[in-house]
Amino acid sequence: MSVAATDPTVRVDARVDRDEMGIGDSFTLSVTITANEDVNLSAPQIPNIPGLELLNSWSGGTQSQSGMSIINGQTQFTKSVSQEFDYQFSPQKEGTFLIPVLDVKVGNKIFKSNPLKIKVDETLRNAQPKKRAGPKGRPQYGDDEDNGNSLGNMPDPDDLFNQLMQQRQRLLGQMRGGGGARGGVFGNPNDAQVPNLKLDVNTNEAFFIYVELDKAEVYEGEQITANWYIYSRGQLESLDRVKFPDLKGFWKEIIEEVPSLQFSQSIVNGINYQRALLASHALFPIKAGTAVIDEFKIKGKVRLPTQFGYGQLHEWTKASRRSTLKVLPLPQEGRPQSFSGAVGTYRVSLKSDGLAFPANQPFSIKVRFEGIGNAKMIDLPAIAWPEGVEVFDTKSESKFFKDGQSYKEFEILIIPRKEGPLKIPAFQFSYFDPQQKKYISQPTEELNLTITPGGPAGALSVGTVAPSGKDAVAAAESFKPQPILELPQSSFSFSQHRILFYAVIAALMLLGFLISFFQQMRKLHQEPEFQQMVETKLRLIDIAFQKNDNRKMGSESLNLIYLLGASLAGKRRADQEWSELIKEIPIKTQNQFLVRLNQLFDYFQLLGFSPDDVVQQLVRSKPLPDQIADLKQITQEVSRKVKTDQAE
């Protein structure tokens, strides 16, 4: 399509290689200016077009053509000069877009092109480019797939002989079945060693980005593996990752992000390519519905193959297409009460570091989940702790491996207060198996332990807890000094009286020390005051914040929130799940605090246990200092209420 300018000696032709496409596709706007004399041809002014992203631009060399004609017996010489300017765009949303009239300056005059319309619709994704029609007076060579230059629509107008030889060499190469430039179009598409991939892509492009998904339909929480590849028909000399996929709506685990490209031969729709992996991610959709894997955008410089090697260097920006994924909801039928969101196949174990532990001394119980899937999303099931056991603290660690295996281990610090047999009961763990499409429940084995008497007070080591009650009294009695033997008066000398005096003083000092020691140990054994525990947690949070330790900060903040919830529920310890704990808070108190506590709980849980990219998005949307300030504010309010309630 073209519009002639008002000056008959100048013509401006504007055209696109496609006018229908989907989001993530690209098209080339070509503007060719032709004049009948040598003039200065300037590039057109390209305005900003909302919804269309300008990826790249380039210009071809100036072409000159001369001719001679005889009209009415007179010889006339003709001359034309033309230059082409190309602009590559990528649509960012659906709709109909207008490329307006472009101003082109030729000499001292302004000439205008015609407007063009572009239709963008997801149903039109990967529409093939039109057969490229050049300006009048310019000979065209090649078939529909290779007009001028099939690689990126970059004709070399200064070397018509080279174009013809390229076309001839390609045909000869296909007839003979091999040879040609590495990574170019001259390889053998029928090579039995390399499979011929059938991809829905435009093979006219110099290179393209393609995402491979191992599944098109999954359940929420089920793993999808996404691999992004770059395919190049030329020699790729530089590469810049312009945009990584955002992957909103997914929990992401990195399988591989390649620091350097390793190319191998590949055949796509009968055309020879070189392929390299860009990145591989394990994705877990968070909710049911339609999930979108957005584009991976690459800017690359490529030399295209010619008859005599490789041509000039060109730069393009390409992006993978957005891929949609159907995410099925987990079925309600057959869902057990012990199911907490685990999807995959897992096994669970319950263990301790020994079978016998002294009373009143802490030790750890470990609950480990491992299998295929994202174990990082597993919550600790409720455990019916026996009477006489106090849950002091819980921490967890988890890891995802490249082969899809993962684990999550909870370490629960408990303190037994009673001697004798201790039975940690079995509990049910349930997960949804997407292969069998059903829920699987498996119990752990119960853990049988023995709680032995605490060691004698005199043998307490650092970190142990002193006995209390009758045991403490008995221990104190055992440390009383023995009565001092009375000696006959006649046997005493002055020196002996002095020795006896010092012995009595030493005994009294020892007794005072022992009384003070047991008082301090009794204080350590008693539950710390609520305010003291709060101040300790706040101090740990501040230290983690100064060290920029998000994991520690998240876990310590959760511990503080659990402590606040327990105090509002009238409990000394938070020994149950948050969802169960808050049910014990009085309704009036819930109305006052619960909404804010739940918001802070969700925030710091993500901060402490989410992948790094999720944490980065979290702190960008809700700055961490603001959340810590909110946590400290509600801590003060809860502390005042607890103090008031205790006074009443």
C-alpha positions in Angstrom: 0.0 0.0 0.0 1.4 3.5 -0.8 0.4 7.1 -1.1 2.0 9.4 -3.6 3.3 12.6 -2.2 2.3 16.0 -3.7 5.6 16.2 -5.5 5.4 13.7 -8.4 9.1 13.1 -8.3 8.9 11.5 -4.8 7.0 8.4 -3.7 6.6 7.0 -0.1 5.6 3.4 0.3 4.6 2.0 3.8 3.7 -1.6 4.3 3.8 -4.4 7.0 4.8 -8.0 6.6 1.6 -9.0 8.5 -1.4 -7.2 9.8 -3.0 -10.0 11.9 -1.2 -11.6 14.8 -1.3 -12.5 18.5 0.3 -11.1 21.6 4.0 -12.0 21.6 4.2 -12.1 17.8 6.2 -9.4 16.0 5.8 -7.6 12.7 8.0 -5.4 10.5 6.9 -2.0 9.2 8.9 -1.1 6.1 8.9 2.5 4.7 10.5 2.9 1.3 11.2 6.4 -0.1 11.8 6.7 -3.9 12.9 9.9 -5.7 13.8 10.5 -9.3 17.0 12.4 -8.5 19.8 12.3 -6.0 18.4 13.8 -2.8 19.0 13.5 0.9 16.6 10.8 2.2 15.9 11.1 5.9 14.3 8.4 8.1 10.6 8.9 8.9 9.5 10.1 12.3 8.0 7.1 14.2 5.5 8.2 16.9 4.9 6.2 20.1 2.0 3.9 19.5 0.3 2.7 22.8 0.1 -1.1 22.9 2.9 -1.6 20.3 6.4 -2.0 21.6 9.2 -0.9 19.2 11.8 -3.7 19.4 14.3 -2.7 16.7 15.0 -0.6 13.7 17.4 -0.6 10.8 17.9 0.8 7.3 19.1 -0.7 4.0 21.6 1.0 1.7 20.6 3.6 -0.9 19.8 2.1 -4.3 20.2 3.9 -7.6 18.8 2.8 -10.9 19.3 4.4 -14.3 17.4 3.8 -17.6 17.0 5.1 -21.1 13.9 5.5 -23.2 13.0 7.0 -26.7 9.9 9.0 -26.8 8.8 10.7 -30.1 12.3 10.1 -31.4 13.9 11.7 -28.5 16.2 9.9 -26.1 15.4 10.4 -22.4 17.5 9.3 -19.5 15.7 8.3 -16.2 17.1 7.8 -12.7 15.6 6.8 -9.4 17.0 6.7 -5.9 15.4 4.7 -3.1 16.1 3.8 0.5 14.2 1.5 2.9 13.7 1.9 6.6 12.5 -1.0 8.7 10.9 -1.1 12.2 10.1 -4.2 14.2 7.1 -4.0 16.6 5.6 -6.4 19.1 1.9 -6.0 20.3 1.4 -6.0 24.1 -2.4 -6.3 24.1 -5.3 -7.3 22.0 -7.2 -4.8 19.8 -7.0 -3.0 16.5 -4.0 -0.5 16.2 -3.5 2.3 13.8 -0.1 3.1 12.4 -0.6 6.8 11.6 0.6 8.8 8.7 4.3 9.1 8.9 6.2 12.3 8.1 9.1 11.8 5.7 11.5 14.7 4.9 13.0 14.6 1.4 15.2 17.6 0.8 13.5 20.5 2.3 9.9 19.2 1.9 7.8 16.9 4.1 6.0 14.0 2.5 3.5 11.7 4.1 2.8 8.0 4.0 -0.5 6.2 4.3 -1.9 4.9 7.6 -2.0 1.1 8.3 -4.2 -1.1 10.6 -3.0 -4.0 12.7 -5.3 -6.5 14.3 -4.1 -8.3 17.4 -6.1 -11.3 18.7 -5.0 -14.5 20.5 -6.8 -16.6 17.9 -4.5 -15.1 15.2 -1.3 -16.1 17.0 1.6 -17.1 14.6 -0.2 -15.9 11.4 2.3 -16.2 8.6 3.9 -13.1 7.2 2.6 -11.8 3.8 4.5 -12.3 0.7 6.8 -9.3 0.6 6.0 -6.9 -2.2 8.8 -4.5 -3.0 8.4 -1.0 -4.4 7.7 -0.4 -8.0 10.7 -0.7 -10.3 12.5 -3.1 -8.0 12.9 -6.7 -9.1 11.8 -9.4 -6.7 13.4 -12.8 -6.4 12.7 -15.9 -4.4 9.6 -17.8 -3.4 6.9 -17.0 -0.8 9.1 -18.1 2.0 12.3 -16.3 0.9 11.5 -13.0 -0.8 14.6 -11.0 -0.7 15.9 -12.7 2.4 13.9 -15.1 4.5 15.9 -14.5 7.6 14.3 -11.6 9.5 13.1 -9.9 6.2 16.5 -8.2 5.8 17.2 -7.9 2.1 20.6 -6.9 0.9 19.7 -4.6 -2.0 23.4 -4.0 -2.9 24.1 -7.6 -3.7 21.6 -9.1 -6.1 24.1 -11.7 -7.3 24.6 -12.9 -3.7 20.8 -13.3 -3.3 20.6 -15.4 -6.5 23.5 -17.6 -5.4 22.0 -18.0 -2.0 18.8 -19.3 -3.5 20.7 -21.6 -5.9 22.9 -23.0 -3.1 19.9 -23.7 -0.9 18.1 -25.6 -3.6 21.3 -27.6 -4.5 21.8 -28.4 -0.8 18.3 -29.8 -0.4 18.6 -31.8 -3.6 22.0 -33.3 -2.5 20.8 -33.6 1.1 23.5 -31.9 3.2 26.3 -29.5 3.6 26.2 -25.7 4.1 26.9 -23.3 6.8 26.7 -24.3 10.4 23.4 -23.1 12.0 22.2 -21.8 8.6 19.6 -23.0 6.1 21.9 -25.3 4.2 21.7 -28.4 6.4 19.9 -31.6 5.5 16.3 -31.4 6.9 16.0 -35.1 6.3 18.9 -36.1 8.6 17.8 -39.3 10.3 19.9 -38.5 13.4 18.0 -35.3 14.2 14.3 -35.4 14.7 12.2 -33.0 12.7 10.2 -30.9 15.2 6.8 -29.7 14.2 6.4 -26.3 16.0 3.8 -23.6 15.5 6.4 -20.9 14.8 7.4 -18.6 12.0 10.5 -20.1 10.4 11.2 -16.9 8.4 12.7 -15.4 11.5 16.4 -15.3 12.1 15.9 -16.7 15.6 13.0 -17.3 17.9 12.3 -18.2 21.6 10.1 -21.2 22.3 8.8 -22.5 25.6 8.1 -26.2 26.0 5.7 -27.4 28.7 5.4 -31.0 29.7 1.7 -30.6 30.5 -1.2 -28.6 29.2 -3.6 -29.4 32.0 -2.8 -29.8 35.7 -4.3 -29.7 39.2 -3.5 -26.7 41.4 -0.3 -27.4 43.2 0.9 -30.0 40.6 4.3 -29.5 39.0 4.7 -28.3 35.4 8.2 -28.2 33.9 8.8 -25.2 31.6 11.9 -25.1 29.3 12.8 -22.0 27.3 14.9 -22.6 24.2 16.5 -20.3 21.7 16.5 -21.4 18.0 18.9 -19.7 15.6 19.3 -20.0 11.8 22.4 -17.8 11.8 25.5 -17.2 13.9 24.4 -15.7 17.2 27.2 -13.4 18.4 25.6 -11.7 21.5 22.6 -12.2 23.6 20.9 -10.1 26.3 18.1 -11.4 28.4 15.8 -8.4 28.2 12.9 -9.8 30.2 12.5 -12.9 32.4 8.9 -14.3 32.7 7.1 -12.9 35.7 5.2 -16.2 36.3 2.5 -14.6 38.4 0.1 -17.2 39.8 2.9 -19.8 40.2 5.2 -21.0 42.9 8.6 -21.3 41.0 11.6 -23.5 41.7 14.6 -23.0 39.4 15.8 -26.2 37.8 18.4 -24.6 35.6 19.3 -21.1 34.4 22.1 -21.5 31.9 25.1 -19.2 32.3 26.4 -20.0 28.8 24.6 -21.4 25.9 25.3 -24.9 24.6 24.0 -25.3 21.0 23.0 -28.5 19.3 21.6 -29.2 15.9 17.8 -29.2 15.6 15.3 -29.3 12.7 12.1 -27.3 12.9 9.4 -27.8 10.2 12.1 -29.0 7.8 14.5 -26.1 8.4 17.9 -26.5 10.1 18.4 -24.6 13.4 20.9 -24.5 16.2 19.1 -24.9 19.6 20.2 -24.0 23.2 18.4 -24.1 26.5 17.9 -20.7 28.2 16.2 -21.7 31.4 14.3 -24.6 33.0 11.8 -24.0 35.9 9.5 -26.2 37.9 6.1 -24.3 38.2 3.3 -25.0 40.7 0.0 -23.2 39.9 -1.4 -21.6 43.1 -5.1 -21.5 42.2 -7.5 -23.2 39.8 -8.5 -21.5 36.5 -6.4 -20.3 33.6 -2.8 -19.6 34.3 -0.6 -17.6 31.9 3.1 -18.2 31.4 4.3 -14.8 30.1 7.0 -14.1 27.6 10.8 -14.5 27.9 12.3 -11.7 25.8 15.8 -11.8 24.3 17.8 -9.3 22.3 20.4 -10.9 20.1 22.9 -10.0 17.3 23.0 -12.5 14.5 25.0 -12.9 11.3 22.9 -14.6 8.6 24.4 -17.3 6.4 25.4 -16.5 2.8 27.0 -18.3 -0.1 30.4 -17.2 1.1 30.1 -17.5 4.8 28.1 -15.0 7.0 26.7 -11.6 6.1 26.5 -8.4 8.1 25.5 -8.3 11.8 21.9 -7.5 12.6 20.2 -7.1 15.9 16.6 -8.3 16.8 14.5 -8.6 19.9 12.4 -11.7 20.1 10.0 -13.0 22.7 8.4 -16.3 23.5 4.7 -16.5 23.2 2.4 -16.4 26.2 1.2 -19.9 27.0 -2.0 -20.6 28.8 -2.5 -23.5 31.1 -5.7 -25.1 32.4 -5.5 -25.5 36.2 -8.1 -27.9 37.6 -9.3 -27.5 41.2 -8.6 -30.2 43.7 -11.7 -32.4 44.1 -13.8 -32.0 47.2 -15.0 -35.6 47.1 -12.9 -37.8 49.3 -10.8 -35.0 50.7 -9.7 -36.0 54.2 -9.5 -33.7 57.2 -5.8 -34.2 57.5 -5.2 -32.8 53.9 -3.3 -29.5 54.0 -2.5 -28.9 50.3 0.3 -31.4 49.4 0.1 -32.5 45.8 2.4 -35.2 44.4 3.6 -38.4 46.0 5.2 -38.3 49.4 6.3 -40.3 52.4 6.4 -39.1 56.0 8.5 -40.1 59.0 8.6 -39.2 62.7 11.8 -39.6 64.7 14.0 -38.4 67.5 17.7 -38.4 68.1 17.5 -41.0 70.8 15.1 -43.2 72.8 15.7 -41.9 76.3 15.9 -38.3 77.5 16.0 -36.7 81.0 13.0 -35.0 82.4 12.9 -31.2 82.3 15.5 -31.0 79.6 14.6 -30.1 76.0 15.1 -32.4 73.0 13.9 -32.5 69.4 11.3 -34.4 67.5 11.7 -34.4 63.7 8.9 -34.8 61.2 10.1 -35.2 57.6 8.1 -35.1 54.4 9.8 -36.1 51.1 8.8 -37.2 47.7 7.9 -35.9 44.2 6.3 -32.5 44.3 6.7 -29.2 46.1 7.2 -30.3 49.8 7.9 -26.6 50.6 4.2 -26.0 50.6 3.4 -28.7 53.2 2.2 -27.5 56.6 2.8 -29.4 59.8 -0.2 -31.5 60.7 -1.7 -31.2 64.2 -0.1 -33.6 66.7 -1.9 -34.7 69.8 0.9 -34.1 72.3 0.6 -36.2 75.5 0.0 -34.6 78.9 3.2 -33.4 80.5 4.9 -32.3 77.3 5.5 -28.7 76.5 6.2 -27.5 72.9 8.8 -24.9 73.1 9.7 -24.0 69.5 9.3 -25.2 65.9 11.6 -24.6 62.9 11.7 -26.1 59.5 14.0 -26.5 56.5 13.2 -27.5 52.9 14.8 -28.0 49.5 13.8 -28.7 46.0 16.0 -30.8 43.7 16.4 -30.7 39.9 14.9 -34.2 39.4 11.6 -33.0 41.0 12.3 -34.5 44.4 11.9 -32.3 47.5 11.7 -32.5 51.2 10.6 -30.5 54.2 11.6 -31.2 57.7 10.1 -29.8 60.9 12.2 -29.8 64.1 10.0 -29.4 67.2 11.7 -28.6 70.5 9.8 -30.2 73.4 10.3 -30.4 77.2 9.0 -33.4 79.0 7.9 -32.7 82.6 7.1 -36.2 83.7 9.3 -39.3 84.2 8.4 -42.6 82.7 7.3 -43.8 79.3 6.4 -41.2 76.7 4.4 -42.1 73.7 4.3 -39.6 70.8 1.2 -40.7 69.0 1.0 -41.4 65.3 -0.8 -38.8 63.1 -2.4 -38.9 59.6 -0.7 -37.2 56.6 -2.7 -36.8 53.4 -1.8 -35.7 49.9 -3.4 -35.6 46.5 -1.9 -37.8 43.9 -2.5 -36.3 40.4 -1.6 -39.5 38.6 -4.2 -41.5 40.5 -6.5 -38.5 40.8 -7.3 -39.3 44.4 -6.3 -38.5 47.9 -3.8 -40.8 49.7 -3.6 -40.9 53.5 -0.7 -42.5 55.4 -0.1 -42.6 59.2 3.2 -42.2 60.8 4.5 -44.8 63.3 4.1 -43.8 67.0 7.3 -42.9 68.7 7.9 -44.6 72.1 10.4 -42.9 74.3 11.5 -43.1 78.0 11.9 -40.0 80.2 14.5 -40.6 82.9 14.9 -38.7 86.1 16.9 -35.5 85.8 20.5 -35.6 86.9 21.5 -34.6 90.5 21.5 -30.9 91.0 25.2 -30.8 91.6 25.8 -32.4 88.2 23.8 -29.9 86.2 25.6 -28.9 83.0 25.2 -25.7 81.0 21.9 -25.6 79.3 20.1 -28.0 81.7 17.1 -27.1 83.9 17.2 -27.5 87.6 14.6 -29.7 89.3 11.7 -28.2 91.2 9.4 -28.9 94.1 10.5 -31.8 96.5 13.3 -32.7 94.2 14.8 -29.2 94.6 14.5 -29.3 98.4 16.1 -32.8 98.5 18.9 -31.5 96.3 19.4 -28.5 98.6 19.5 -30.7 101.7 22.2 -32.8 100.1 24.4 -29.7 99.8 24.1 -28.7 103.5 27.5 -28.6 105.2 28.2 -31.4 107.7 28.2 -30.5 111.5 31.6 -29.4 112.7 33.1 -31.8 115.3 33.6 -30.4 118.7 37.2 -30.9 120.1 38.2 -31.0 123.7 38.9 -27.6 125.1 42.3 -28.6 126.2 43.3 -29.4 122.7 42.6 -26.0 121.3 45.3 -23.6 120.6 45.0 -20.0 119.2 45.8 -21.2 115.7 43.2 -24.0 116.0 40.5 -21.5 117.1 41.4 -19.3 114.1 41.2 -22.3 111.7 37.8 -23.2 113.2 36.6 -19.6 112.8 37.5 -19.5 109.1 35.9 -22.9 108.5 32.6 -21.7 110.0 32.7 -18.6 107.8 33.4 -20.7 104.7 30.6 -23.0 105.5 28.1 -20.1 105.9 29.3 -18.6 102.7 28.9 -21.9 100.9 25.4 -22.3 102.3 24.4 -18.8 101.2 25.8 -19.5 97.7 23.8 -22.7 97.5 20.6 -21.0 98.5 21.1 -18.3 95.9 22.0 -20.9 93.3 18.8 -22.8 93.8 16.7 -19.7 93.8 18.2 -18.7 90.4 17.7 -22.2 89.0 14.1 -22.2 90.2 13.6 -18.9 88.4 15.1 -20.4 85.2 12.8 -23.4 85.6 9.7 -21.2 86.0 8.0 -20.0 82.8 9.4 -16.6 81.8 7.2 -13.6 82.2 5.1 -12.6 79.1 6.7 -9.2 78.8 10.2 -10.8 79.0 9.4 -13.2 76.3 8.0 -10.4 74.1 11.1 -8.3 74.6 13.3 -11.2 73.7 11.5 -11.9 70.4 11.5 -8.2 69.5 15.3 -8.1 70.1 15.8 -11.1 67.8 13.7 -9.5 65.1 15.7 -6.3 65.3 19.0 -8.3 65.0 17.7 -10.2 62.0 16.5 -7.0 60.3 20.0 -5.4 60.8 21.6 -8.5 59.2 19.0 -8.5 56.4 18.1 -12.1 57.3 14.6 -12.4 56.0 14.3 -16.1 56.9 15.2 -15.5 60.5 13.1 -12.3 60.7 10.0 -14.2 59.3 10.3 -17.1 61.7 10.9 -15.0 64.8 8.0 -12.7 63.8 5.8 -15.7 63.5 6.9 -16.9 67.0 6.0 -13.5 68.4 2.6 -13.6 66.7 2.0 -17.1 68.1 2.9 -15.7 71.5 0.5 -12.8 71.2 -2.3 -15.1 70.0 -1.7 -17.5 72.9 -1.8 -14.7 75.4 -5.1 -13.4 74.0 -6.5 -17.0 74.3 -5.4 -17.2 77.9 -2.7 -19.8 77.3 0.9 -19.8 78.4 2.2 -21.5 75.3 1.2 -21.8 71.6 1.2 -25.5 71.2 -1.3 -25.8 68.3 -1.9 -24.6 64.8 -2.7 -20.9 64.3 -6.1 -21.7 62.8 -7.0 -23.7 65.9 -5.4 -21.3 68.4 -7.3 -18.2 67.2 -10.6 -20.1 67.8 -9.9 -19.9 71.5 -9.6 -16.1 71.6 -12.8 -14.5 72.9 -15.0 -13.0 70.2 -14.7 -9.4 71.6 -10.9 -9.7 71.5 -11.0 -11.2 68.0 -12.8 -8.2 66.8 -10.2 -6.0 68.2 -7.0 -7.8 67.1 -7.6 -10.8 64.8 -7.8 -9.1 61.4 -4.4 -7.3 61.9 -2.8 -10.4 63.4 -3.9 -12.6 60.5 -2.5 -10.1 58.0 0.8 -10.0 59.8 0.8 -13.8 60.1 0.4 -14.2 56.3 3.1 -11.6 55.6 5.8 -13.0 57.8 5.0 -16.6 56.8 5.7 -15.7 53.2 8.8 -13.7 54.3 10.2 -16.6 56.2 9.4 -19.6 54.0 8.8 -18.4 50.4 11.3 -18.5 47.5 13.5 -15.5 47.1 11.6 -14.1 44.1 8.4 -14.3 46.0 10.0 -12.5 49.0 11.4 -9.8 46.7 7.9 -9.1 45.3 6.5 -9.2 48.8 8.8 -6.5 50.2 8.3 -4.4 47.1 4.5 -4.4 47.5 4.6 -4.1 51.3 7.8 -2.6 52.6 9.3 -4.6 55.4 10.0 -1.6 57.8 6.3 -0.8 57.7 5.3 -4.3 58.6 7.7 -4.5 61.5 6.3 -1.2 62.8 2.8 -2.6 62.6 3.9 -5.7 64.4 5.5 -3.7 67.2 2.4 -1.5 67.5 0.0 -4.4 67.9 2.5 -6.0 70.3 2.3 -3.0 72.5 -1.5 -3.0 72.4 -1.7 -6.8 73.2 0.8 -6.3 76.1 -1.3 -3.5 77.6 -4.4 -5.7 77.4 -2.6 -8.7 79.0 -1.3 -6.5 81.8 -4.8 -5.1 82.4 -6.4 -8.5 82.4 -3.8 -9.8 84.9 -4.5 -6.8 87.2 -8.2 -7.6 87.1 
